[in-house]
Every structure is written in C-alpha cells, then in structure tokens.
Amino acid sequence: MKIIIDLEATCWEDPAMRGKNEIIEIGAVLTDDKYNKIDDICIMVKPINNPQLSEFCIGLTSITQDMVDSAVEFPEAMNQLSGFVTNNGGNIWDIDFESWGNYDRNQFKKDCELHDYVYPFDRHTNIKQKYSDILKTRRRYGLGKALRKEGLTFEGTAHRGIDDANNMVRIAQKVFV
C-alpha cells in the first residue's frame, strides 16, 4: 500500500519569510502497490505561527482564510490522516509515502517538530526523481510538464494538495506500472 501526498503550506512573496511555512492542506491518495486508487482525503490545517494567509498564498493555492480558520490544527490533521489509512486497512507507520520531490517530506518533518508530533513515515519515495530516473534524464520535471509529456491534462486546480496528489497517481499509473 502507498500513500501519495501533496502538501500546501503558508507562503509569501517576501524572502524574509522563507522557511516559516506551515502546512495548510494535506492531500492524500491511498493506492495499492500498482497505484490503483483506493481512496483519497483532503485535510485542511490551521497554521499557528502565521495564521493570516498572505494574498500571495491565497492567489497561488486558492485556499481561503475561512478555510484555514475553520480547519483543525496539525496534530488533529495527522490523527485524521492516520485514521484514514487505518480505515482503509493500512497502518501509517508501515506505509510507503510518496511525493513529487522532497519538499513534502521536509515540510512534514518541520511541522511534526513544531507540534511535538512523531514523524510517522519510515519510507519516502521522491516521485519526481523516480520519474527522471525512468526517463534516464537529469532534468527534473514539474508536475504539469510531466503530465503534458505523458499526454495527460491536469485535472482539478493546480496547487491544491488533493488535486496534485491525484495527478501524481495518474503519472505513476502510466509510467511506473
């Protein structure tokens, strides 16, 4: 069983805010080992250090202030993610976590540390790297360019975790199986 995850996080145009990101959306798709979709979930997360979203962040992600104001805090979001995996017959402590690049893994670790939550994933696969390896290229494709290269169109809204995760699964089904 695999969990393909895309995170959205607080962001700003101001370089002084670099590194102060907090997760605001967890988009997760649970698949079997051949990337057949089992279920998906979108969990909105309330940031605590910088709870006011920037206009830049709202414009990029389409996530609104009301959405994060009514969201759960990170520990509860992780409990929901764990419950989602358990309800589908898996265990979050023993699942293959995959994402497009290393950003999501690193951001999870940062938020786990911020909230004193134990990071639950033992294994991580960088799908972006795996895709480049299969193509035998050093080029690192963005998700949109990889979809186009595979003759697929982006489904949903770009920079929404759940839509990005579902599109990653579509690439994996076409290229990795």
Backbone as CSV, one residue per row, in Angstrom:
resi,resn,N_x,N_y,N_z,CA_x,CA_y,CA_z,C_x,C_y,C_z
1,MET,0.842,-1.171,0.000,0.000,0.000,0.000,0.895,1.244,0.000
2,LYS,0.453,2.261,-0.748,1.191,3.512,-0.849,0.270,4.672,-0.500
3,ILE,0.868,5.768,-0.007,0.119,7.000,0.185,0.867,8.093,-0.559
4,ILE,0.199,8.659,-1.558,0.778,9.728,-2.355,0.236,11.026,-1.765
5,ILE,1.143,11.903,-1.347,0.742,13.105,-0.618,1.292,14.345,-1.284
6,ASP,0.454,15.365,-1.338,0.903,16.689,-1.718,0.429,17.665,-0.651
7,LEU,1.364,18.469,-0.170,1.058,19.456,0.858,0.998,20.842,0.246
8,GLU,0.139,21.660,0.791,0.190,23.094,0.537,0.528,23.735,1.872
9,ALA,1.269,24.817,1.811,1.735,25.467,3.033,1.636,26.979,2.893
10,THR,1.661,27.656,4.029,1.686,29.107,4.006,2.888,29.559,3.181
11,CYS,2.733,30.675,2.478,3.814,31.171,1.634,3.643,32.669,1.430
12,TRP,4.753,33.296,1.097,4.789,34.743,0.929,5.720,35.095,-0.205
13,GLU,5.520,36.254,-0.787,6.475,36.758,-1.777,7.740,37.271,-1.091
14,ASP,7.627,37.711,0.137,8.725,38.304,0.893,9.779,37.239,1.229
15,PRO,11.000,37.375,0.714,12.047,36.387,1.005,12.379,36.277,2.496
16,ALA,12.089,37.299,3.261,12.364,37.257,4.707,11.497,36.209,5.404
17,MET,10.423,35.797,4.781,9.526,34.802,5.378,9.903,33.372,4.976
18,ARG,10.921,33.228,4.147,11.357,31.907,3.694,11.646,31.008,4.893
19,GLY,11.161,29.781,4.850,11.415,28.820,5.918,10.403,28.883,7.054
20,LYS,9.438,29.787,6.966,8.438,29.921,8.034,7.109,29.279,7.651
21,ASN,7.150,28.442,6.630,5.941,27.796,6.124,5.354,26.819,7.131
22,GLU,4.042,26.715,7.113,3.322,25.688,7.873,2.291,25.057,6.949
23,ILE,2.050,23.800,7.125,1.086,23.071,6.296,-0.309,23.658,6.487
24,ILE,-1.002,23.861,5.346,-2.405,24.291,5.401,-3.336,23.296,4.692
25,GLU,-2.770,22.383,3.923,-3.592,21.337,3.294,-2.765,20.074,3.132
26,ILE,-3.375,18.956,3.472,-2.802,17.639,3.200,-3.738,16.961,2.204
27,GLY,-3.240,16.753,1.008,-3.980,15.994,0.006,-3.331,14.627,-0.088
28,ALA,-4.095,13.569,0.133,-3.524,12.221,0.171,-4.365,11.249,-0.632
29,VAL,-3.686,10.426,-1.411,-4.342,9.368,-2.183,-3.725,8.048,-1.760
30,LEU,-4.559,7.151,-1.308,-4.130,5.814,-0.918,-4.260,4.911,-2.134
31,THR,-3.185,4.159,-2.440,-3.214,3.243,-3.574,-2.682,1.883,-3.148
32,ASP,-2.919,0.904,-4.002,-2.242,-0.370,-3.794,-0.836,-0.239,-4.378
33,ASP,-0.073,-1.301,-4.392,1.316,-1.226,-4.844,1.454,-0.963,-6.345
34,LYS,0.348,-1.098,-7.092,0.377,-0.818,-8.535,-0.302,0.514,-8.853
35,TYR,-0.452,1.335,-7.840,-1.012,2.687,-7.965,-2.485,2.705,-8.353
36,ASN,-3.196,1.617,-8.080,-4.644,1.638,-8.243,-5.228,2.368,-7.042
37,LYS,-6.017,3.384,-7.310,-6.548,4.228,-6.253,-7.528,3.460,-5.370
38,ILE,-7.317,3.588,-4.072,-8.214,3.005,-3.080,-9.151,4.082,-2.543
39,ASP,-8.587,5.235,-2.159,-9.385,6.309,-1.566,-8.530,7.567,-1.521
40,ASP,-9.170,8.706,-1.329,-8.403,9.934,-1.136,-9.032,10.782,-0.044
41,ILE,-8.252,11.740,0.447,-8.715,12.608,1.527,-8.030,13.970,1.391
42,CYS,-8.768,15.002,1.747,-8.242,16.356,1.799,-8.468,16.858,3.226
43,ILE,-7.377,17.219,3.883,-7.456,17.701,5.264,-6.899,19.125,5.297
44,MET,-7.730,20.061,5.688,-7.294,21.444,5.839,-6.692,21.607,7.233
45,VAL,-5.624,22.409,7.320,-4.861,22.558,8.552,-4.736,24.042,8.902
46,LYS,-4.971,24.348,10.177,-4.864,25.720,10.665,-3.421,26.009,11.090
47,PRO,-2.772,26.995,10.449,-1.411,27.343,10.865,-1.447,28.100,12.200
48,ILE,-0.412,27.919,13.009,-0.429,28.567,14.328,0.540,29.737,14.441
49,ASN,1.688,29.681,13.780,2.661,30.769,13.915,2.312,31.991,13.078
50,ASN,1.825,31.765,11.885,1.386,32.844,10.982,0.002,32.478,10.456
51,PRO,-1.026,32.672,11.310,-2.361,32.191,10.949,-3.039,32.981,9.827
52,GLN,-2.546,34.190,9.537,-3.141,35.004,8.475,-2.472,34.673,7.148
53,LEU,-3.231,34.150,6.201,-2.676,33.816,4.890,-2.334,35.086,4.125
54,SER,-1.247,35.047,3.383,-0.884,36.176,2.529,-1.764,36.151,1.278
55,GLU,-1.893,37.301,0.662,-2.635,37.369,-0.608,-1.938,36.484,-1.645
56,PHE,-0.613,36.451,-1.592,0.156,35.598,-2.494,-0.247,34.136,-2.330
57,CYS,-0.351,33.677,-1.088,-0.708,32.291,-0.790,-2.126,31.980,-1.263
58,ILE,-3.043,32.882,-0.993,-4.436,32.685,-1.418,-4.504,32.602,-2.938
59,GLY,-3.787,33.501,-3.619,-3.789,33.501,-5.078,-3.163,32.250,-5.671
60,LEU,-2.090,31.768,-5.055,-1.395,30.584,-5.559,-2.201,29.314,-5.342
61,THR,-2.752,29.147,-4.147,-3.365,27.872,-3.769,-4.882,27.831,-3.912
62,SER,-5.525,28.973,-3.956,-6.985,29.114,-3.915,-7.563,28.705,-2.557
63,ILE,-6.706,28.522,-1.570,-7.146,28.227,-0.203,-7.441,29.570,0.473
64,THR,-8.621,29.692,1.045,-9.039,30.966,1.623,-8.784,31.010,3.132
65,GLN,-8.832,32.218,3.657,-8.663,32.409,5.091,-9.737,31.661,5.869
66,ASP,-10.976,31.706,5.391,-12.071,30.990,6.066,-11.796,29.490,6.134
67,MET,-11.192,28.951,5.088,-10.908,27.509,5.057,-9.921,27.128,6.151
68,VAL,-8.866,27.921,6.344,-7.896,27.569,7.381,-8.389,27.960,8.769
69,ASP,-9.197,29.021,8.853,-9.743,29.415,10.161,-10.629,28.324,10.753
70,SER,-11.328,27.604,9.881,-12.232,26.552,10.366,-11.582,25.164,10.344
71,ALA,-10.299,25.115,10.013,-9.587,23.835,9.913,-9.121,23.355,11.282
72,VAL,-8.623,22.126,11.305,-8.059,21.543,12.527,-6.581,21.891,12.606
73,GLU,-6.021,21.847,13.807,-4.586,22.057,13.954,-3.838,20.789,13.531
74,PHE,-2.550,20.938,13.308,-1.731,19.884,12.733,-1.832,18.521,13.447
75,PRO,-1.742,18.451,14.778,-1.829,17.124,15.409,-3.143,16.396,15.082
76,GLU,-4.245,17.132,15.072,-5.530,16.506,14.729,-5.548,16.097,13.256
77,ALA,-4.948,16.917,12.393,-4.872,16.563,10.974,-4.096,15.255,10.794
78,MET,-3.005,15.104,11.517,-2.233,13.865,11.431,-3.019,12.678,11.987
79,ASN,-3.791,12.906,13.042,-4.651,11.841,13.562,-5.696,11.449,12.518
80,GLN,-6.245,12.436,11.808,-7.204,12.142,10.742,-6.541,11.362,9.610
81,LEU,-5.319,11.748,9.258,-4.595,11.038,8.200,-4.333,9.591,8.617
82,SER,-3.912,9.402,9.844,-3.667,8.054,10.359,-4.960,7.231,10.352
83,GLY,-6.052,7.846,10.789,-7.354,7.159,10.786,-7.808,6.797,9.383
84,PHE,-7.545,7.671,8.433,-7.877,7.420,7.027,-7.156,6.163,6.529
85,VAL,-5.870,6.067,6.832,-5.091,4.896,6.415,-5.625,3.646,7.117
86,THR,-5.845,3.738,8.416,-6.356,2.593,9.195,-7.715,2.130,8.681
87,ASN,-8.609,3.078,8.393,-9.950,2.729,7.909,-9.920,2.043,6.555
88,ASN,-8.808,2.202,5.839,-8.661,1.540,4.542,-7.747,0.319,4.619
89,GLY,-7.533,-0.189,5.838,-6.805,-1.443,6.015,-5.302,-1.328,6.116
90,GLY,-4.786,-0.101,6.310,-3.341,0.079,6.394,-2.907,0.572,7.759
91,ASN,-1.625,0.858,7.857,-1.044,1.385,9.082,-0.087,2.502,8.681
92,ILE,-0.311,3.706,9.200,0.505,4.853,8.788,1.979,4.650,9.107
93,TRP,2.277,3.828,10.096,3.665,3.578,10.491,4.345,2.586,9.566
94,ASP,3.599,1.968,8.670,4.161,0.942,7.794,3.638,1.126,6.371
95,ILE,3.680,2.355,5.887,3.159,2.622,4.545,4.230,3.354,3.746
96,ASP,4.236,3.148,2.457,5.157,3.846,1.567,4.589,5.231,1.268
97,PHE,5.293,6.275,1.691,4.906,7.665,1.470,5.648,8.162,0.238
98,GLU,4.892,8.705,-0.724,5.481,9.206,-1.950,5.000,10.622,-2.208
99,SER,5.885,11.446,-2.753,5.527,12.826,-3.086,6.378,13.303,-4.258
100,TRP,5.950,14.408,-4.876,6.667,14.973,-6.017,7.781,15.850,-5.473
101,GLY,8.952,15.276,-5.306,10.081,15.987,-4.733,10.210,15.689,-3.251
102,ASN,11.145,16.374,-2.610,11.390,16.172,-1.177,10.738,17.223,-0.294
103,TYR,10.162,18.247,-0.900,9.574,19.329,-0.115,8.557,18.808,0.899
104,ASP,7.666,17.942,0.452,6.572,17.467,1.318,7.112,16.707,2.526
105,ARG,8.088,15.846,2.298,8.696,15.113,3.407,9.337,16.091,4.395
106,ASN,10.094,17.045,3.874,10.767,18.007,4.738,9.776,18.889,5.500
107,GLN,8.692,19.299,4.829,7.691,20.131,5.497,6.960,19.331,6.578
108,PHE,6.652,18.065,6.293,6.057,17.204,7.333,6.959,17.148,8.561
109,LYS,8.247,16.942,8.329,9.184,16.855,9.457,9.205,18.159,10.251
110,LYS,9.209,19.303,9.550,9.195,20.602,10.229,7.935,20.778,11.078
111,ASP,6.787,20.433,10.505,5.534,20.600,11.248,5.435,19.605,12.397
112,CYS,5.943,18.399,12.200,5.973,17.431,13.308,6.809,17.983,14.458
113,GLU,7.961,18.553,14.132,8.820,19.119,15.170,8.135,20.307,15.858
114,LEU,7.520,21.175,15.073,6.831,22.344,15.617,5.745,21.944,16.610
115,HIS,5.052,20.862,16.319,3.910,20.432,17.136,4.242,19.270,18.066
116,ASP,5.517,18.916,18.152,5.946,17.814,19.010,5.164,16.535,18.687
117,TYR,5.090,16.244,17.400,4.366,15.081,16.886,5.404,14.157,16.252
118,VAL,5.327,12.886,16.525,6.311,11.940,15.989,6.078,11.751,14.486
119,TYR,7.111,11.998,13.704,7.048,11.815,12.247,6.760,10.339,11.957
120,PRO,5.670,10.036,11.233,5.225,8.642,11.146,5.770,7.803,9.988
121,PHE,6.478,8.404,9.047,6.834,7.661,7.842,8.275,7.158,7.877
122,ASP,8.450,5.851,7.707,9.791,5.261,7.645,10.377,5.342,6.243
123,ARG,9.502,5.284,5.240,9.971,5.243,3.858,9.368,6.396,3.057
124,HIS,10.192,7.008,2.224,9.721,8.075,1.336,10.306,7.848,-0.053
125,THR,9.471,7.997,-1.064,9.912,7.950,-2.451,9.648,9.305,-3.082
126,ASN,10.677,9.848,-3.693,10.584,11.098,-4.439,10.130,10.723,-5.848
127,ILE,8.852,10.916,-6.141,8.299,10.525,-7.442,8.933,11.331,-8.574
128,LYS,9.254,12.580,-8.317,9.900,13.411,-9.329,11.242,12.794,-9.750
129,GLN,12.020,12.350,-8.775,13.306,11.712,-9.062,13.096,10.372,-9.772
130,LYS,12.141,9.607,-9.284,11.840,8.304,-9.893,11.434,8.482,-11.366
131,TYR,10.632,9.511,-11.634,10.206,9.806,-12.997,11.419,10.147,-13.876
132,SER,12.314,11.000,-13.379,13.527,11.360,-14.128,14.412,10.140,-14.357
133,ASP,14.528,9.286,-13.345,15.341,8.075,-13.479,14.793,7.167,-14.577
134,ILE,13.490,7.016,-14.631,12.880,6.163,-15.661,13.111,6.747,-17.050
135,LEU,13.054,8.084,-17.151,13.305,8.737,-18.440,14.793,8.802,-18.775
136,LYS,15.630,8.423,-17.801,17.086,8.479,-17.960,17.545,9.895,-18.320
137,THR,17.067,10.847,-17.522,17.431,12.241,-17.728,17.765,12.897,-16.392
138,ARG,18.587,13.916,-16.464,18.887,14.693,-15.256,17.845,15.777,-15.028
139,ARG,17.056,16.019,-16.048,16.026,17.053,-15.963,14.987,16.667,-14.913
140,ARG,14.588,17.627,-14.106,13.548,17.405,-13.102,12.286,18.120,-13.571
141,TYR,11.305,17.347,-13.960,10.062,17.887,-14.485,9.152,18.334,-13.354
142,GLY,8.513,19.488,-13.547,7.422,19.872,-12.669,6.246,18.963,-12.958
143,LEU,5.299,18.928,-12.061,4.143,18.039,-12.221,3.387,18.328,-13.513
144,GLY,3.121,19.598,-13.797,2.380,19.957,-15.008,3.103,19.542,-16.274
145,LYS,4.410,19.757,-16.318,5.191,19.384,-17.503,5.262,17.869,-17.664
146,ALA,5.350,17.152,-16.556,5.367,15.686,-16.630,4.032,15.167,-17.161
147,LEU,2.949,15.745,-16.701,1.629,15.337,-17.214,1.561,15.561,-18.723
148,ARG,1.971,16.747,-19.172,1.928,17.045,-20.607,2.834,16.097,-21.389
149,LYS,4.020,15.807,-20.851,4.947,14.887,-21.527,4.297,13.517,-21.713
150,GLU,3.453,13.134,-20.757,2.775,11.830,-20.823,1.441,11.892,-21.568
151,GLY,1.128,13.048,-22.152,-0.110,13.190,-22.920,-1.344,13.327,-22.046
152,LEU,-1.151,13.748,-20.804,-2.253,13.905,-19.860,-2.496,15.388,-19.604
153,THR,-3.730,15.736,-19.313,-4.036,17.112,-18.925,-4.235,17.158,-17.420
154,PHE,-3.883,18.287,-16.838,-4.042,18.461,-15.394,-5.523,18.437,-15.061
155,GLU,-5.892,17.650,-14.061,-7.285,17.588,-13.606,-7.387,18.284,-12.262
156,GLY,-8.310,19.241,-12.153,-8.526,19.954,-10.903,-7.855,21.313,-10.917
157,THR,-7.472,21.756,-9.729,-6.867,23.074,-9.537,-5.406,22.897,-9.132
158,ALA,-4.506,23.542,-9.882,-3.078,23.460,-9.556,-2.827,24.068,-8.183
159,HIS,-1.879,23.519,-7.477,-1.507,23.954,-6.125,-2.630,23.747,-5.123
160,ARG,-3.438,22.732,-5.366,-4.341,22.204,-4.351,-3.852,20.791,-4.103
161,GLY,-3.559,20.507,-2.843,-2.928,19.251,-2.479,-3.643,18.024,-3.007
162,ILE,-4.951,17.982,-2.846,-5.699,16.789,-3.257,-5.643,16.601,-4.771
163,ASP,-5.727,17.685,-5.525,-5.681,17.580,-6.986,-4.279,17.216,-7.462
164,ASP,-3.261,17.840,-6.872,-1.886,17.495,-7.239,-1.599,16.020,-6.941
165,ALA,-2.052,15.534,-5.786,-1.812,14.129,-5.423,-2.501,13.181,-6.412
166,ASN,-3.739,13.490,-6.772,-4.450,12.641,-7.734,-3.763,12.653,-9.100
167,ASN,-3.212,13.786,-9.497,-2.486,13.852,-10.769,-1.170,13.085,-10.702
168,MET,-0.514,13.065,-9.546,0.694,12.249,-9.376,0.365,10.774,-9.584
169,VAL,-0.758,10.350,-9.058,-1.180,8.949,-9.213,-1.380,8.626,-10.688
170,ARG,-1.948,9.558,-11.436,-2.164,9.323,-12.871,-0.831,9.114,-13.604
171,ILE,0.179,9.908,-13.252,1.505,9.727,-13.860,2.079,8.375,-13.449
172,ALA,1.993,8.065,-12.164,2.537,6.792,-11.667,1.872,5.602,-12.354
173,GLN,0.554,5.654,-12.554,-0.154,4.556,-13.213,0.348,4.364,-14.645
174,LYS,0.648,5.468,-15.288,1.059,5.387,-16.695,2.527,4.981,-16.835
175,VAL,3.392,5.442,-15.933,4.832,5.288,-16.140,5.471,4.224,-15.262
176,PHE,4.999,4.056,-14.034,5.691,3.186,-13.078,5.195,1.746,-13.053
177,VAL,4.057,1.479,-13.664,3.486,0.137,-13.558,3.800,-0.680,-14.810
